[in-house]
Amino acid sequence: MSKFEKRSYQKELMDDLDCGGAELTQTLKELRIINRLLGGNHVTTNGLNQLFKLFPQKSYSIADVGCGGGDMIRVMHEWAKKRKLDCHFVGIDANPNIIAEAKQNLANLPNVSFETANVFNASFPSEKTDIVSCTLFTHHFTDDELGQIFGAFKSKARIGIVINDLHRHPLAYHSIKIITRLFSKSQMVKNDGPLSVLRSFKRDEIVNLLHKIGYDNVRIKWKWAFRWQIICYL
């Protein structure tokens, strides 16, 4: 059987919630560059734009789950600022070392707060937000775990959810393997980059998972480079 037929459940180095130090800092830096160069940032901001058009409000609260170093929050913040949209962001991650990096990286931004929290905790959905966003987050979990996560997202969000994640495809896998081997200085990126593709999704897999949890309004589009944009309307 081809290794692309089914999702891999092999753990990535970044899945260690205690990882930190110089290796983590370098990894987050390189992920920021990869997202920018391969067009991944637009997947999220375009998804927000669609929700904003459907649900116009004076202001929006957005929880970015698995926020990493805060790069996507900065992208969303600058995007909203240019459009004079009043948005308040909270970055959520289970790794306190990552939250510390994010706080430092975004210290100059207003309307941004952070929370060290695990999505599997029963208290996670208790503080409501208009929109839940996550980028390169969902592929880190098994299908059973995603059932719990999508249920928690549905309870936490008032308006909708924007998911930005990878398409499991041989070209995506071999491309990122070559790119990271040639240019990356991080062993974490070299290991986790190709593995992330093997852990990611084909269209029907992610849609079926969402439907099982009761998401009736799901819009999924393929975006360059090998990204899925999934928008769930609540």
Secondary structure, DSSP 4 states (H G I P E B T S, - for coil): --TTSS---PPPGGG-TT--HHHHHHHHHHHHHHHHHTTHHHHHHHHHHHHHHHS--SEEEEEEET-TTSHHHHHHHHHHHHTT-EEEEEEEES-HHHHHHHHHHTTT-SSEEEEE--TTSTTGGGS-EEEEEEES-GGGS-HHHHHHHHHHHHHHEEEEEEEEEEB--HHHHHHHHHHHHHH---HHHHHHHHHHHHHSB-HHHHHHHHHHHT--EEEEEEETTTEEEEEEE-
